[in-house]
Amino acid sequence: MNERNDLNVANVSKQFAVITALKGAAFASPPGSFTAFLGPSGCGKTTLLRIIAGFETPTTGTVSIGGEVVAGDGR
């Protein structure tokens, strides 16, 4: 994905003990855009938002804002 994107989520997964809450989430949101997450209860929307906000650490993958990695890969 392009580093010029304002928000870049690459292969983000989150594991809680034996529960996989999120698996392989990936998207890029260009600067100035609005992004919405839709889906049924329990599909990982809140977990993804908590990872992007920095309240949770992804088990795998990275979150970049403005080209700078803010979560994942040792962050």
Summary of the structure (lengths in Angstrom):
residues: 75
radius of gyration: 11.9
end to end distance: 19.5
largest distance: 37.4
contacts: 185
relative contact order: 0.29
helix: 12%
strand: 41%
